[in-house]
Amino acid sequence: ERGIASYYSDSFAGRKTASGEIYDPRKLTAAHRTLPFGTVVEVQHLSNGRSVQVRINDRGPNLRRRIIDLSPSAAAQLGLLREGIAEVEIRPVGS
């Protein structure tokens, strides 16, 4: 799946995700609309080639053009913090 990725604000830290897990911005997690909780996906930043594996533990993003919301830790590994959003490709790699 290709589309736009963004990342969560730190203000969500400590709140429950849709899966019931407490959100921790230091973990490599993400929100996706339909993938089952616990699915691990590889996210590749298409303009710089960097990639990261994240575990789906929440639902979102709420903006239709975006396909995944990443934790700040995952966004940092992709080099996404400065841009805020980026075109990515995601593919499931396991659970």
Sine and cosine of phi, psi and omega as CSV:
sin_phi,cos_phi,sin_psi,cos_psi,sin_omega,cos_omega
0.00,0.00,0.71,-0.71,0.05,-1.00
-0.89,-0.45,0.58,-0.81,0.04,-1.00
0.15,-0.99,-0.33,-0.95,-0.07,-1.00
-0.99,-0.13,0.73,-0.69,0.10,-0.99
-0.95,-0.31,0.51,-0.86,0.13,-0.99
-0.69,-0.72,-0.10,-0.99,0.04,-1.00
-0.66,-0.75,0.40,-0.92,-0.04,-1.00
-0.94,0.34,0.48,-0.88,0.16,-0.99
-0.97,0.22,0.51,-0.86,0.08,-1.00
-0.90,0.44,-0.27,0.96,-0.03,-1.00
-0.91,0.42,-0.26,0.96,0.04,-1.00
-1.00,0.09,-0.12,0.99,-0.03,-1.00
-0.82,0.57,0.72,-0.69,0.03,-1.00
1.00,0.03,-0.18,0.98,0.03,-1.00
-1.00,0.06,0.39,-0.92,0.05,-1.00
-0.97,0.24,0.66,-0.75,0.13,-0.99
-1.00,0.07,0.07,-1.00,0.01,-1.00
-0.88,0.47,-0.43,0.91,0.02,-1.00
-0.99,0.14,-0.13,0.99,-0.04,-1.00
1.00,-0.08,-0.15,0.99,0.02,-1.00
-0.97,0.24,0.53,-0.85,0.07,-1.00
-0.98,0.18,0.77,-0.64,-0.02,-1.00
-0.95,0.32,0.79,-0.61,0.04,-1.00
-0.81,-0.59,0.93,-0.37,-0.06,-1.00
-0.90,0.44,-0.22,0.98,0.00,-1.00
-1.00,0.09,-0.24,0.97,-0.01,-1.00
-1.00,0.04,0.37,-0.93,0.01,-1.00
-1.00,-0.02,0.99,0.13,-0.05,-1.00
-0.77,-0.63,0.16,-0.99,-0.03,-1.00
-0.36,-0.93,0.26,-0.96,0.10,-1.00
-0.93,-0.37,0.68,-0.73,0.06,-1.00
-0.64,-0.77,0.51,-0.86,-0.06,-1.00
-0.93,0.37,-0.60,0.80,-0.18,-0.98
-0.79,-0.62,-0.38,0.93,-0.03,-1.00
-0.89,0.45,0.63,-0.78,0.00,-1.00
-0.88,0.48,0.56,-0.83,0.09,-1.00
-0.84,0.54,0.64,-0.77,-0.01,-1.00
1.00,-0.06,-0.23,0.97,0.04,-1.00
-0.91,0.42,0.72,-0.70,0.08,-1.00
-0.99,-0.17,0.78,-0.62,0.02,-1.00
-0.83,-0.56,0.54,-0.84,0.16,-0.99
-1.00,-0.06,0.77,-0.63,0.01,-1.00
-0.92,-0.38,0.84,-0.55,0.03,-1.00
-0.91,-0.42,0.80,-0.60,0.06,-1.00
-0.97,0.24,0.90,-0.43,-0.16,-0.99
-0.95,0.32,-0.42,0.91,-0.03,-1.00
-1.00,0.04,-0.37,0.93,0.01,-1.00
-0.87,-0.48,-0.10,0.99,0.07,-1.00
0.98,0.18,-0.07,1.00,0.00,-1.00
-0.95,0.31,0.49,-0.87,0.02,-1.00
-0.63,-0.77,0.32,-0.95,0.00,-1.00
-0.49,-0.87,0.52,-0.86,0.11,-0.99
-0.98,-0.19,0.75,-0.67,0.00,-1.00
-0.77,-0.64,0.39,-0.92,0.04,-1.00
-0.95,-0.30,0.76,-0.65,0.01,-1.00
-0.97,0.24,0.85,-0.53,0.03,-1.00
-0.68,-0.73,0.18,0.98,-0.03,-1.00
-0.48,-0.88,0.19,-0.98,0.05,-1.00
-0.96,-0.29,0.56,-0.83,-0.02,-1.00
0.59,-0.81,-0.14,-0.99,-0.04,1.00
-0.97,0.24,0.28,-0.96,-0.03,-1.00
-0.99,0.16,-0.41,0.91,0.03,-1.00
-0.99,0.12,0.81,-0.59,-0.13,-0.99
-0.86,0.51,-0.57,0.82,-0.04,-1.00
-0.95,0.31,-0.26,0.96,-0.05,-1.00
-0.99,-0.12,0.57,-0.82,-0.05,-1.00
-0.95,-0.32,-0.31,0.95,-0.04,-1.00
-0.42,-0.91,0.62,-0.79,0.14,-0.99
-0.92,-0.38,0.82,-0.57,-0.06,-1.00
-0.98,-0.20,0.41,-0.91,0.18,-0.98
-0.93,0.36,0.40,-0.92,0.05,-1.00
-0.84,0.54,-0.57,0.82,0.03,-1.00
-0.89,0.45,-0.68,0.73,0.03,-1.00
-0.92,0.40,-0.68,0.74,0.02,-1.00
-0.88,0.48,-0.63,0.77,0.02,-1.00
-0.89,0.46,-0.67,0.74,0.01,-1.00
-0.90,0.43,-0.48,0.88,0.04,-1.00
-1.00,0.09,-0.16,0.99,-0.08,-1.00
0.97,0.25,0.55,0.84,-0.13,-0.99
-0.98,-0.21,-0.21,0.98,-0.11,-0.99
-0.88,0.48,-0.65,0.76,-0.05,-1.00
-0.94,0.34,-0.69,0.73,-0.03,-1.00
-0.95,0.30,-0.61,0.79,-0.05,-1.00
1.00,0.00,-0.65,0.76,0.07,-1.00
-0.64,-0.77,0.37,-0.93,0.05,-1.00
-0.33,-0.95,0.41,-0.91,0.11,-0.99
-0.98,0.20,0.75,-0.66,-0.04,-1.00
-0.72,-0.70,0.24,-0.97,0.19,-0.98
-0.84,-0.54,0.72,-0.69,0.03,-1.00
-0.86,-0.51,0.58,-0.82,0.09,-1.00
-0.53,-0.85,0.72,-0.70,0.02,-1.00
-0.90,0.44,0.65,-0.76,0.04,-1.00
-0.84,-0.55,-0.09,1.00,0.02,-1.00
0.37,-0.93,-0.20,-0.98,0.04,-1.00
-0.61,-0.79,0.00,0.00,0.00,0.00
